[in-house]
Amino acid sequence: MVMSPAFIRSLLLTSTFSFASPLVLIGIVLALLSAIAQIPLMTAIAQVAAEKLLQFLAVFGSGDSFQGALVIGLTCGLVGALFDAYAFYRHQNLRDS
């Protein structure tokens, strides 16, 4: 079975976007919590929420929140690549029959 360049390109793009999406979402949430912390009455709530998010990420990173974010990103990238491969396989089977 010969893999077409379009399939490889699709697989790389899908895995890249699937990897980057959760990292961007985590970054946006942390940035919003940082911005909310600038509001005088919301400081404590935003700091607690950011701390809880970093603790959640640390669970997946063996104590390091950055590694946790990378693990979540890599997992999402793998799932995206698997889904793209499955969609390609199904498209080939449906087109042949």
N, C-alpha and C positions, 0 to 999 in steps of 0.2 A: 504494500500500500504506500503510495507516494503522497507525502504531505504537501499540500499546495502552499505557496507563499501567502495567499490570502488567509488561510487558516492560521499560520504561524503569526501573522500580523495581528489578526483578531485575538488570538490567544494572549499575545504580549500586551496588547492594549487593554483587554479585559482584566488581566491580572494586575496590571499597573494601576488602573482606575479602582479596582476592588481593594488594592492595598492602600491607596492614598485616601480613599473616602472616609474610613473610620478615623484615620489620623487627622484629617482636616476637621471632622466633626468634633473630635476631642479637643483640638486646638481652639475651635470656635467657642465651645462651651467654656473652656478655661478662660478665654479672652473676655467673654461676656460676664463671667463671674468676677473677673478682675475689674471690669468696668463697673459692675454693680457694687463692688466693694468701695468704690469712691463716693457713693451716696452715703451720707452720714448715718442714717438709721438702718441701712441695709448691710453695713460692714460685717457684723458678726454672722449674719445668715450666709452671706457670700463666702466668707472665709471657711465656715463649717462645710458648706457644700463643696468647695474646691478641695478641702482636706479629705472629705469622704470620697470624692472622685479619684483623687490620687491614691487613697488607700485601696479602692477597688482595682485600680490599674496595678498596684503593687502585688495584689494577689496573683495575677497572671505573670508577673515578672520576677517571682521569687524575692520579693521585697523591694524591687526597684520599679518605680512607676513608668519610667521611660522604656524599660524592657517589656513591661506589661503592654504598653501601647504598641510596641513593635510586634509582640506575639499576636495581639488582636489583629493588627494590620496584615501580618503574614497569613494568618488563618483565613481572613476574608479574601485575600488574594488567591489562596489555594482554592477556596470554594468557588470564587468567580471563574478561575481557570477550568475547574472541573465542570461547572455548569456550561461554559462555552464549548468545551469538548463534547459534552452530551448533546447540546443543541446542534452542533455540527454533525455528529453521528446520526441523530434523528433526521436531520435535513437530508443527509445522503440516502438514508434508508427510504424515506418517503418519496424522494425524487426518483429512485431506481424502480419503485414498484408502481 
